[in-house]
Amino acid sequence: AAHMYVFANANISDAYAQAINDALVAVAADAEYVSECEAMGGAPLAYSLEEAQADFDATVDTCKSVAEALGILGI
């Protein structure tokens, strides 16, 4: 799975963050976009803001664990 995150200033308003997420959710639901993703062997999946944050946090935790196991955390 490929993940795409949108980063913004920490001071972004909740309303603006939701508007950005709503736009991306609409793209992920667009029939032409879905068809193009499927033609490449994938399928779009959009998250709520809360789900996206949890997914991002889990990904960072995994990366840290791998880096620690390799002895390269903090280099």
All heavy atoms as a GROMACS GRO file, in nm:
protein
  536
    1ALA      N    1   0.083  -0.119   0.000
    1ALA     CA    2   0.000   0.000   0.000
    1ALA      C    3   0.087   0.124   0.000
    1ALA      O    4   0.189   0.129   0.067
    1ALA     CB    5  -0.091   0.000   0.122
    2ALA      N    6   0.049   0.219  -0.076
    2ALA     CA    7   0.118   0.348  -0.079
    2ALA      C    8   0.034   0.448  -0.003
    2ALA      O    9  -0.087   0.455  -0.022
    2ALA     CB   10   0.139   0.393  -0.223
    3HIS      N   11   0.097   0.521   0.082
    3HIS     CA   12   0.027   0.620   0.162
    3HIS      C   13   0.064   0.760   0.114
    3HIS      O   14   0.179   0.785   0.081
    3HIS     CB   15   0.064   0.607   0.310
    3HIS     CG   16   0.024   0.476   0.368
    3HIS    ND1   17  -0.080   0.463   0.457
    3HIS    CD2   18   0.072   0.351   0.349
    3HIS    CE1   19  -0.093   0.337   0.490
    3HIS    NE2   20  -0.002   0.266   0.427
    4MET      N   21  -0.033   0.847   0.110
    4MET     CA   22  -0.008   0.986   0.075
    4MET      C   23  -0.064   1.072   0.187
    4MET      O   24  -0.183   1.062   0.220
    4MET     CB   25  -0.077   1.023  -0.057
    4MET     CG   26  -0.053   1.168  -0.096
    4MET     SD   27  -0.130   1.216  -0.252
    4MET     CE   28  -0.302   1.229  -0.202
    5TYR      N   29   0.022   1.149   0.247
    5TYR     CA   30  -0.019   1.238   0.353
    5TYR      C   31  -0.004   1.382   0.305
    5TYR      O   32   0.084   1.414   0.227
    5TYR     CB   33   0.068   1.219   0.478
    5TYR     CG   34   0.065   1.080   0.534
    5TYR    CD1   35   0.170   0.993   0.517
    5TYR    CD2   36  -0.046   1.036   0.606
    5TYR    CE1   37   0.167   0.864   0.568
    5TYR    CE2   38  -0.050   0.908   0.658
    5TYR     CZ   39   0.057   0.822   0.638
    5TYR     OH   40   0.053   0.696   0.691
    6VAL      N   41  -0.091   1.468   0.352
    6VAL     CA   42  -0.082   1.611   0.325
    6VAL      C   43  -0.041   1.678   0.455
    6VAL      O   44  -0.108   1.662   0.558
    6VAL     CB   45  -0.216   1.668   0.274
    6VAL    CG1   46  -0.207   1.818   0.257
    6VAL    CG2   47  -0.256   1.600   0.144
    7PHE      N   48   0.069   1.749   0.451
    7PHE     CA   49   0.119   1.817   0.570
    7PHE      C   50   0.083   1.965   0.561
    7PHE      O   51   0.086   2.024   0.454
    7PHE     CB   52   0.271   1.801   0.582
    7PHE     CG   53   0.313   1.659   0.602
    7PHE    CD1   54   0.343   1.577   0.495
    7PHE    CD2   55   0.319   1.606   0.730
    7PHE    CE1   56   0.381   1.445   0.514
    7PHE    CE2   57   0.357   1.474   0.750
    7PHE     CZ   58   0.388   1.394   0.642
    8ALA      N   59   0.049   2.021   0.674
    8ALA     CA   60   0.012   2.163   0.680
    8ALA      C   61   0.069   2.223   0.807
    8ALA      O   62   0.115   2.151   0.897
    8ALA     CB   63  -0.140   2.177   0.680
    9ASN      N   64   0.065   2.352   0.814
    9ASN     CA   65   0.110   2.425   0.932
    9ASN      C   66   0.031   2.377   1.053
    9ASN      O   67  -0.089   2.351   1.045
    9ASN     CB   68   0.089   2.575   0.908
    9ASN     CG   69   0.139   2.660   1.021
    9ASN    OD1   70   0.086   2.653   1.131
    9ASN    ND2   71   0.238   2.742   0.993
   10ALA      N   72   0.096   2.369   1.166
   10ALA     CA   73   0.030   2.323   1.289
   10ALA      C   74  -0.085   2.414   1.330
   10ALA      O   75  -0.175   2.372   1.403
   10ALA     CB   76   0.131   2.312   1.403
   11ASN      N   77  -0.087   2.536   1.282
   11ASN     CA   78  -0.191   2.631   1.319
   11ASN      C   79  -0.312   2.628   1.225
   11ASN      O   80  -0.402   2.711   1.239
   11ASN     CB   81  -0.133   2.773   1.322
   11ASN     CG   82  -0.028   2.788   1.429
   11ASN    OD1   83  -0.038   2.728   1.535
   11ASN    ND2   84   0.075   2.866   1.400
   12ILE      N   85  -0.316   2.533   1.133
   12ILE     CA   86  -0.428   2.525   1.040
   12ILE      C   87  -0.557   2.504   1.120
   12ILE      O   88  -0.559   2.431   1.219
   12ILE     CB   89  -0.407   2.411   0.937
   12ILE    CG1   90  -0.510   2.418   0.825
   12ILE    CG2   91  -0.406   2.277   1.003
   12ILE    CD1   92  -0.482   2.320   0.712
   13SER      N   93  -0.663   2.568   1.077
   13SER     CA   94  -0.790   2.552   1.149
   13SER      C   95  -0.848   2.414   1.122
   13SER      O   96  -0.822   2.353   1.018
   13SER     CB   97  -0.890   2.659   1.105
   13SER     OG   98  -0.936   2.632   0.973
   14ASP      N   99  -0.928   2.366   1.216
   14ASP     CA  100  -0.994   2.237   1.197
   14ASP      C  101  -1.082   2.239   1.073
   14ASP      O  102  -1.089   2.141   0.999
   14ASP     CB  103  -1.078   2.202   1.320
   14ASP     CG  104  -0.994   2.168   1.442
   14ASP    OD1  105  -0.871   2.146   1.428
   14ASP    OD2  106  -1.052   2.164   1.553
   15ALA      N  107  -1.148   2.351   1.049
   15ALA     CA  108  -1.237   2.362   0.934
   15ALA      C  109  -1.159   2.353   0.803
   15ALA      O  110  -1.203   2.288   0.708
   15ALA     CB  111  -1.315   2.494   0.940
   16TYR      N  112  -1.044   2.419   0.798
   16TYR     CA  113  -0.963   2.415   0.676
   16TYR      C  114  -0.905   2.275   0.656
   16TYR      O  115  -0.905   2.223   0.543
   16TYR     CB  116  -0.852   2.520   0.684
   16TYR     CG  117  -0.785   2.549   0.551
   16TYR    CD1  118  -0.860   2.588   0.440
   16TYR    CD2  119  -0.648   2.538   0.538
   16TYR    CE1  120  -0.799   2.613   0.319
   16TYR    CE2  121  -0.585   2.563   0.417
   16TYR     CZ  122  -0.661   2.600   0.308
   16TYR     OH  123  -0.601   2.625   0.188
   17ALA      N  124  -0.859   2.211   0.762
   17ALA     CA  125  -0.807   2.074   0.751
   17ALA      C  126  -0.917   1.981   0.702
   17ALA      O  127  -0.894   1.895   0.616
   17ALA     CB  128  -0.755   2.028   0.886
   18GLN      N  129  -1.038   2.000   0.753
   18GLN     CA  130  -1.150   1.915   0.709
   18GLN      C  131  -1.183   1.941   0.562
   18GLN      O  132  -1.215   1.847   0.488
   18GLN     CB  133  -1.273   1.939   0.796
   18GLN     CG  134  -1.386   1.841   0.769
   18GLN     CD  135  -1.346   1.697   0.797
   18GLN    OE1  136  -1.306   1.665   0.908
   18GLN    NE2  137  -1.355   1.611   0.698
   19ALA      N  138  -1.177   2.066   0.519
   19ALA     CA  139  -1.205   2.099   0.379
   19ALA      C  140  -1.104   2.032   0.285
   19ALA      O  141  -1.141   1.980   0.179
   19ALA     CB  142  -1.205   2.250   0.359
   20ILE      N  143  -0.978   2.033   0.324
   20ILE     CA  144  -0.875   1.966   0.244
   20ILE      C  145  -0.903   1.817   0.239
   20ILE      O  146  -0.898   1.754   0.132
   20ILE     CB  147  -0.734   1.995   0.301
   20ILE    CG1  148  -0.699   2.142   0.282
   20ILE    CG2  149  -0.629   1.905   0.236
   20ILE    CD1  150  -0.575   2.187   0.359
   21ASN      N  151  -0.933   1.758   0.355
   21ASN     CA  152  -0.962   1.615   0.359
   21ASN      C  153  -1.086   1.581   0.276
   21ASN      O  154  -1.086   1.481   0.204
   21ASN     CB  155  -0.979   1.567   0.503
   21ASN     CG  156  -0.970   1.418   0.513
   21ASN    OD1  157  -0.865   1.360   0.489
   21ASN    ND2  158  -1.080   1.354   0.546
   22ASP      N  159  -1.187   1.663   0.284
   22ASP     CA  160  -1.309   1.639   0.205
   22ASP      C  161  -1.277   1.638   0.056
   22ASP      O  162  -1.331   1.555  -0.019
   22ASP     CB  163  -1.414   1.745   0.234
   22ASP     CG  164  -1.475   1.734   0.373
   22ASP    OD1  165  -1.456   1.629   0.439
   22ASP    OD2  166  -1.540   1.832   0.416
   23ALA      N  167  -1.191   1.728   0.012
   23ALA     CA  168  -1.153   1.734  -0.129
   23ALA      C  169  -1.079   1.607  -0.170
   23ALA      O  170  -1.104   1.551  -0.278
   23ALA     CB  171  -1.067   1.857  -0.156
   24LEU      N  172  -0.989   1.559  -0.085
   24LEU     CA  173  -0.915   1.437  -0.117
   24LEU      C  174  -1.004   1.314  -0.114
   24LEU      O  175  -0.989   1.223  -0.197
   24LEU     CB  176  -0.797   1.421  -0.022
   24LEU     CG  177  -0.689   1.528  -0.036
   24LEU    CD1  178  -0.585   1.516   0.075
   24LEU    CD2  179  -0.623   1.521  -0.173
   25VAL      N  180  -1.099   1.310  -0.023
   25VAL     CA  181  -1.195   1.200  -0.018
   25VAL      C  182  -1.277   1.198  -0.148
   25VAL      O  183  -1.304   1.092  -0.204
   25VAL     CB  184  -1.286   1.210   0.106
   25VAL    CG1  185  -1.404   1.115   0.097
   25VAL    CG2  186  -1.205   1.182   0.232
   26ALA      N  187  -1.313   1.315  -0.197
   26ALA     CA  188  -1.389   1.324  -0.322
   26ALA      C  189  -1.307   1.270  -0.440
   26ALA      O  190  -1.361   1.201  -0.527
   26ALA     CB  191  -1.433   1.468  -0.348
   27VAL      N  192  -1.178   1.300  -0.442
   27VAL     CA  193  -1.092   1.248  -0.548
   27VAL      C  194  -1.088   1.095  -0.541
   27VAL      O  195  -1.100   1.026  -0.642
   27VAL     CB  196  -0.948   1.305  -0.538
   27VAL    CG1  197  -0.853   1.232  -0.630
   27VAL    CG2  198  -0.948   1.454  -0.569
   28ALA      N  199  -1.071   1.042  -0.421
   28ALA     CA  200  -1.063   0.896  -0.404
   28ALA      C  201  -1.193   0.826  -0.442
   28ALA      O  202  -1.192   0.706  -0.470
   28ALA     CB  203  -1.026   0.863  -0.260
   29ALA      N  204  -1.303   0.899  -0.445
   29ALA     CA  205  -1.433   0.841  -0.482
   29ALA      C  206  -1.467   0.863  -0.629
   29ALA      O  207  -1.564   0.806  -0.679
   29ALA     CB  208  -1.543   0.901  -0.394
   30ASP      N  209  -1.387   0.943  -0.699
   30ASP     CA  210  -1.414   0.974  -0.840
   30ASP      C  211  -1.398   0.847  -0.925
   30ASP      O  212  -1.295   0.780  -0.919
   30ASP     CB  213  -1.318   1.081  -0.888
   30ASP     CG  214  -1.337   1.114  -1.035
   30ASP    OD1  215  -1.433   1.186  -1.067
   30ASP    OD2  216  -1.255   1.064  -1.118
   31ALA      N  217  -1.499   0.816  -1.003
   31ALA     CA  218  -1.501   0.692  -1.080
   31ALA      C  219  -1.381   0.680  -1.174
   31ALA      O  220  -1.322   0.571  -1.187
   31ALA     CB  221  -1.632   0.681  -1.158
   32GLU      N  222  -1.345   0.786  -1.241
   32GLU     CA  223  -1.231   0.781  -1.333
   32GLU      C  224  -1.101   0.756  -1.257
   32GLU      O  225  -1.018   0.676  -1.299
   32GLU     CB  226  -1.221   0.911  -1.413
   32GLU     CG  227  -1.109   0.908  -1.517
   32GLU     CD  228  -1.102   1.035  -1.602
   32GLU    OE1  229  -1.192   1.121  -1.590
   32GLU    OE2  230  -1.006   1.047  -1.678
   33TYR      N  231  -1.084   0.822  -1.144
   33TYR     CA  232  -0.965   0.802  -1.062
   33TYR      C  233  -0.958   0.658  -1.011
   33TYR      O  234  -0.854   0.594  -1.016
   33TYR     CB  235  -0.963   0.901  -0.945
   33TYR     CG  236  -0.844   0.887  -0.855
   33TYR    CD1  237  -0.719   0.933  -0.895
   33TYR    CD2  238  -0.855   0.828  -0.729
   33TYR    CE1  239  -0.608   0.920  -0.813
   33TYR    CE2  240  -0.745   0.814  -0.646
   33TYR     CZ  241  -0.622   0.861  -0.688
   33TYR     OH  242  -0.512   0.847  -0.606
   34VAL      N  243  -1.071   0.607  -0.964
   34VAL     CA  244  -1.076   0.469  -0.915
   34VAL      C  245  -1.037   0.373  -1.027
   34VAL      O  246  -0.957   0.281  -1.008
   34VAL     CB  247  -1.216   0.435  -0.859
   34VAL    CG1  248  -1.229   0.286  -0.829
   34VAL    CG2  249  -1.246   0.518  -0.734
   35SER      N  250  -1.091   0.395  -1.144
   35SER     CA  251  -1.062   0.309  -1.260
   35SER      C  252  -0.913   0.312  -1.294
   35SER      O  253  -0.852   0.208  -1.321
   35SER     CB  254  -1.145   0.355  -1.379
   35SER     OG  255  -1.114   0.278  -1.494
   36GLU      N  256  -0.854   0.431  -1.292
   36GLU     CA  257  -0.711   0.443  -1.322
   36GLU      C  258  -0.626   0.373  -1.216
   36GLU      O  259  -0.527   0.308  -1.248
   36GLU     CB  260  -0.672   0.590  -1.335
   36GLU     CG  261  -0.728   0.655  -1.459
   36GLU     CD  262  -0.702   0.805  -1.467
   36GLU    OE1  263  -0.630   0.858  -1.380
   36GLU    OE2  264  -0.754   0.867  -1.560
   37CYS      N  265  -0.664   0.385  -1.091
   37CYS     CA  266  -0.592   0.316  -0.984
   37CYS      C  267  -0.602   0.165  -1.001
   37CYS      O  268  -0.502   0.093  -0.986
   37CYS     CB  269  -0.646   0.357  -0.846
   37CYS     SG  270  -0.602   0.523  -0.797
   38GLU      N  271  -0.722   0.117  -1.030
   38GLU     CA  272  -0.742  -0.026  -1.048
   38GLU      C  273  -0.662  -0.078  -1.166
   38GLU      O  274  -0.609  -0.190  -1.161
   38GLU     CB  275  -0.891  -0.056  -1.064
   38GLU     CG  276  -0.967  -0.038  -0.934
   38GLU     CD  277  -1.118  -0.049  -0.949
   38GLU    OE1  278  -1.170  -0.044  -1.064
   38GLU    OE2  279  -1.186  -0.062  -0.845
   39ALA      N  280  -0.649   0.002  -1.272
   39ALA     CA  281  -0.571  -0.039  -1.389
   39ALA      C  282  -0.423  -0.056  -1.354
   39ALA      O  283  -0.350  -0.131  -1.420
   39ALA     CB  284  -0.587   0.063  -1.502
   40MET      N  285  -0.378   0.012  -1.248
   40MET     CA  286  -0.240   0.000  -1.202
   40MET      C  287  -0.227  -0.104  -1.091
   40MET      O  288  -0.121  -0.118  -1.030
   40MET     CB  289  -0.189   0.135  -1.152
   40MET     CG  290  -0.179   0.240  -1.260
   40MET     SD  291  -0.105   0.395  -1.201
   40MET     CE  292  -0.235   0.457  -1.094
   41GLY      N  293  -0.336  -0.174  -1.061
   41GLY     CA  294  -0.332  -0.278  -0.959
   41GLY      C  295  -0.358  -0.230  -0.818
   41GLY      O  296  -0.328  -0.300  -0.722
   42GLY      N  297  -0.413  -0.112  -0.805
   42GLY     CA  298  -0.439  -0.057  -0.672
   42GLY      C  299  -0.584  -0.021  -0.654
   42GLY      O  300  -0.667  -0.045  -0.740
   43ALA      N  301  -0.612   0.035  -0.539
   43ALA     CA  302  -0.746   0.082  -0.509
   43ALA      C  303  -0.733   0.198  -0.411
   43ALA      O  304  -0.665   0.185  -0.310
   43ALA     CB  305  -0.831  -0.028  -0.449
   44PRO      N  306  -0.794   0.311  -0.442
   44PRO     CA  307  -0.784   0.425  -0.350
   44PRO      C  308  -0.862   0.401  -0.222
   44PRO      O  309  -0.966   0.335  -0.223
   44PRO     CB  310  -0.844   0.541  -0.430
   44PRO     CG  311  -0.936   0.477  -0.528
   44PRO     CD  312  -0.876   0.342  -0.559
   45LEU      N  313  -0.808   0.451  -0.114
   45LEU     CA  314  -0.873   0.442   0.016
   45LEU      C  315  -0.851   0.575   0.086
   45LEU      O  316  -0.737   0.618   0.100
   45LEU     CB  317  -0.812   0.328   0.098
   45LEU     CG  318  -0.859   0.311   0.241
   45LEU    CD1  319  -1.009   0.277   0.243
   45LEU    CD2  320  -0.779   0.204   0.311
   46ALA      N  321  -0.957   0.637   0.127
   46ALA     CA  322  -0.948   0.766   0.195
   46ALA      C  323  -0.987   0.749   0.341
   46ALA      O  324  -1.074   0.669   0.374
   46ALA     CB  325  -1.039   0.868   0.128
   47TYR      N  326  -0.920   0.824   0.427
   47TYR     CA  327  -0.945   0.819   0.570
   47TYR      C  328  -1.005   0.949   0.620
   47TYR      O  329  -0.984   1.054   0.561
   47TYR     CB  330  -0.813   0.799   0.646
   47TYR     CG  331  -0.746   0.666   0.627
   47TYR    CD1  332  -0.609   0.660   0.607
   47TYR    CD2  333  -0.815   0.547   0.633
   47TYR    CE1  334  -0.543   0.539   0.593
   47TYR    CE2  335  -0.751   0.425   0.618
   47TYR     CZ  336  -0.615   0.421   0.599
   47TYR     OH  337  -0.551   0.301   0.585
   48SER      N  338  -1.073   0.940   0.732
   48SER     CA  339  -1.112   1.061   0.803
   48SER      C  340  -0.984   1.123   0.859
   48SER      O  341  -0.877   1.058   0.861
   48SER     CB  342  -1.207   1.027   0.918
   48SER     OG  343  -1.136   0.956   1.020
   49LEU      N  344  -0.992   1.244   0.907
   49LEU     CA  345  -0.874   1.308   0.967
   49LEU      C  346  -0.820   1.226   1.083
   49LEU      O  347  -0.698   1.206   1.096
   49LEU     CB  348  -0.907   1.450   1.014
   49LEU     CG  349  -0.932   1.552   0.903
   49LEU    CD1  350  -0.979   1.684   0.964
   49LEU    CD2  351  -0.808   1.573   0.819
   50GLU      N  352  -0.909   1.175   1.165
   50GLU     CA  353  -0.867   1.096   1.281
   50GLU      C  354  -0.802   0.966   1.238
   50GLU      O  355  -0.700   0.924   1.294
   50GLU     CB  356  -0.987   1.069   1.372
   50GLU     CG  357  -1.046   1.194   1.437
   50GLU     CD  358  -1.138   1.273   1.343
   50GLU    OE1  359  -1.180   1.222   1.236
   50GLU    OE2  360  -1.168   1.389   1.378
   51GLU      N  361  -0.860   0.899   1.139
   51GLU     CA  362  -0.802   0.775   1.089
   51GLU      C  363  -0.666   0.799   1.025
   51GLU      O  364  -0.573   0.720   1.044
   51GLU     CB  365  -0.895   0.710   0.987
   51GLU     CG  366  -1.024   0.657   1.045
   51GLU     CD  367  -1.127   0.622   0.939
   51GLU    OE1  368  -1.129   0.685   0.831
   51GLU    OE2  369  -1.208   0.531   0.966
   52ALA      N  370  -0.654   0.908   0.951
   52ALA     CA  371  -0.527   0.941   0.886
   52ALA      C  372  -0.419   0.968   0.990
   52ALA      O  373  -0.305   0.922   0.976
   52ALA     CB  374  -0.544   1.061   0.793
   53GLN      N  375  -0.454   1.039   1.096
   53GLN     CA  376  -0.355   1.068   1.201
   53GLN      C  377  -0.310   0.939   1.268
   53GLN      O  378  -0.191   0.919   1.292
   53GLN     CB  379  -0.411   1.165   1.304
   53GLN     CG  380  -0.310   1.207   1.409
   53GLN     CD  381  -0.195   1.288   1.351
   53GLN    OE1  382  -0.218   1.392   1.290
   53GLN    NE2  383  -0.073   1.241   1.368
   54ALA      N  384  -0.405   0.850   1.297
   54ALA     CA  385  -0.372   0.722   1.360
   54ALA      C  386  -0.283   0.638   1.268
   54ALA      O  387  -0.186   0.576   1.314
   54ALA     CB  388  -0.499   0.646   1.396
   55ASP      N  389  -0.314   0.637   1.139
   55ASP     CA  390  -0.233   0.562   1.042
   55ASP      C  391  -0.092   0.620   1.034
   55ASP      O  392   0.006   0.546   1.033
   55ASP     CB  393  -0.300   0.565   0.905
   55ASP     CG  394  -0.223   0.486   0.802
   55ASP    OD1  395  -0.221   0.361   0.812
   55ASP    OD2  396  -0.162   0.548   0.712
   56PHE      N  397  -0.083   0.752   1.030
   56PHE     CA  398   0.048   0.818   1.024
   56PHE      C  399   0.129   0.786   1.150
   56PHE      O  400   0.247   0.751   1.141
   56PHE     CB  401   0.031   0.970   1.009
   56PHE     CG  402   0.161   1.043   1.004
   56PHE    CD1  403   0.238   1.043   0.890
   56PHE    CD2  404   0.208   1.112   1.116
   56PHE    CE1  405   0.360   1.111   0.886
   56PHE    CE2  406   0.329   1.178   1.113
   56PHE     CZ  407   0.405   1.178   0.997
   57ASP      N  408   0.066   0.797   1.266
   57ASP     CA  409   0.135   0.768   1.392
   57ASP      C  410   0.186   0.624   1.394
   57ASP      O  411   0.298   0.597   1.438
   57ASP     CB  412   0.044   0.794   1.511
   57ASP     CG  413   0.011   0.942   1.529
   57ASP    OD1  414   0.081   1.029   1.472
   57ASP    OD2  415  -0.087   0.971   1.601
   58ALA      N  416   0.105   0.530   1.347
   58ALA     CA  417   0.145   0.389   1.344
   58ALA      C  418   0.262   0.369   1.247
   58ALA      O  419   0.356   0.292   1.276
   58ALA     CB  420   0.027   0.301   1.304
   59THR      N  421   0.260   0.438   1.134
   59THR     CA  422   0.369   0.428   1.037
   59THR      C  423   0.497   0.482   1.097
   59THR      O  424   0.605   0.420   1.083
   59THR     CB  425   0.332   0.504   0.907
   59THR    OG1  426   0.215   0.445   0.851
   59THR    CG2  427   0.445   0.498   0.806
   60VAL      N  428   0.491   0.595   1.163
   60VAL     CA  429   0.610   0.653   1.227
   60VAL      C  430   0.663   0.558   1.334
   60VAL      O  431   0.784   0.535   1.342
   60VAL     CB  432   0.579   0.792   1.286
   60VAL    CG1  433   0.693   0.841   1.375
   60VAL    CG2  434   0.554   0.892   1.174
   61ASP      N  435   0.575   0.501   1.414
   61ASP     CA  436   0.617   0.406   1.517
   61ASP      C  437   0.689   0.286   1.455
   61ASP      O  438   0.791   0.239   1.507
   61ASP     CB  439   0.498   0.359   1.600
   61ASP     CG  440   0.443   0.466   1.693
   61ASP    OD1  441   0.514   0.568   1.716
   61ASP    OD2  442   0.330   0.449   1.741
   62THR      N  443   0.635   0.234   1.345
   62THR     CA  444   0.699   0.122   1.277
   62THR      C  445   0.837   0.160   1.225
   62THR      O  446   0.933   0.085   1.242
   62THR     CB  447   0.610   0.072   1.160
   62THR    OG1  448   0.486   0.026   1.213
   62THR    CG2  449   0.678  -0.038   1.082
   63CYS      N  450   0.848   0.277   1.165
   63CYS     CA  451   0.978   0.323   1.114
   63CYS      C  452   1.079   0.338   1.227
   63CYS      O  453   1.196   0.300   1.213
   63CYS     CB  454   0.962   0.455   1.038
   63CYS     SG  455   0.872   0.438   0.883
   64LYS      N  456   1.034   0.391   1.339
   64LYS     CA  457   1.123   0.406   1.454
   64LYS      C  458   1.168   0.269   1.505
   64LYS      O  459   1.285   0.250   1.539
   64LYS     CB  460   1.054   0.483   1.567
   64LYS     CG  461   1.044   0.631   1.541
   64LYS     CD  462   0.973   0.700   1.659
   64LYS     CE  463   0.960   0.848   1.640
   64LYS     NZ  464   0.888   0.913   1.751
   65SER      N  465   1.077   0.174   1.512
   65SER     CA  466   1.112   0.040   1.559
   65SER      C  467   1.214  -0.026   1.467
   65SER      O  468   1.309  -0.090   1.515
   65SER     CB  469   0.986  -0.048   1.568
   65SER     OG  470   0.898   0.000   1.665
   66VAL      N  471   1.195  -0.012   1.338
   66VAL     CA  472   1.289  -0.069   1.241
   66VAL      C  473   1.424  -0.001   1.255
   66VAL      O  474   1.529  -0.068   1.259
   66VAL     CB  475   1.235  -0.058   1.097
   66VAL    CG1  476   1.341  -0.094   0.995
   66VAL    CG2  477   1.111  -0.145   1.080
   67ALA      N  478   1.425   0.131   1.265
   67ALA     CA  479   1.551   0.204   1.279
   67ALA      C  480   1.623   0.165   1.407
   67ALA      O  481   1.745   0.147   1.408
   67ALA     CB  482   1.526   0.355   1.276
   68GLU      N  483   1.547   0.148   1.514
   68GLU     CA  484   1.607   0.107   1.641
   68GLU      C  485   1.666  -0.033   1.629
   68GLU      O  486   1.779  -0.059   1.676
   68GLU     CB  487   1.504   0.112   1.752
   68GLU     CG  488   1.559   0.085   1.889
   68GLU     CD  489   1.458   0.109   2.000
   68GLU    OE1  490   1.340   0.074   1.980
   68GLU    OE2  491   1.497   0.161   2.104
   69ALA      N  492   1.594  -0.124   1.566
   69ALA     CA  493   1.642  -0.262   1.549
   69ALA      C  494   1.768  -0.266   1.463
   69ALA      O  495   1.856  -0.350   1.484
   69ALA     CB  496   1.532  -0.349   1.486
   70LEU      N  497   1.780  -0.173   1.371
   70LEU     CA  498   1.898  -0.166   1.284
   70LEU      C  499   2.012  -0.086   1.348
   70LEU      O  500   2.121  -0.078   1.293
   70LEU     CB  501   1.861  -0.103   1.150
   70LEU     CG  502   1.766  -0.184   1.061
   70LEU    CD1  503   1.724  -0.100   0.941
   70LEU    CD2  504   1.831  -0.315   1.019
   71GLY      N  505   1.983  -0.026   1.462
   71GLY     CA  506   2.084   0.054   1.530
   71GLY      C  507   2.111   0.188   1.467
   71GLY      O  508   2.218   0.246   1.485
   72ILE      N  509   2.014   0.239   1.392
   72ILE     CA  510   2.034   0.367   1.324
   72ILE      C  511   1.940   0.477   1.370
   72ILE      O  512   1.936   0.585   1.312
   72ILE     CB  513   2.024   0.351   1.170
   72ILE    CG1  514   1.886   0.298   1.130
   72ILE    CG2  515   2.135   0.260   1.118
   72ILE    CD1  516   1.860   0.296   0.979
   73LEU      N  517   1.862   0.449   1.473
   73LEU     CA  518   1.770   0.550   1.525
   73LEU      C  519   1.848   0.667   1.582
   73LEU      O  520   1.939   0.649   1.661
   73LEU     CB  521   1.680   0.492   1.633
   73LEU     CG  522   1.574   0.586   1.692
   73LEU    CD1  523   1.473   0.625   1.584
   73LEU    CD2  524   1.501   0.519   1.807
   74GLY      N  525   1.816   0.786   1.537
   74GLY     CA  526   1.882   0.906   1.588
   74GLY      C  527   2.009   0.947   1.516
   74GLY      O  528   2.074   1.042   1.554
   75ILE      N  529   2.045   0.872   1.412
   75ILE     CA  530   2.167   0.910   1.338
   75ILE      C  531   2.140   1.034   1.256
   75ILE      O  532   2.044   1.054   1.196
   75ILE     CB  533   2.215   0.794   1.249
   75ILE    CG1  534   2.260   0.678   1.335
   75ILE    CG2  535   2.327   0.841   1.157
   75ILE    CD1  536   2.309   0.559   1.258
   0.00000   0.00000   0.00000
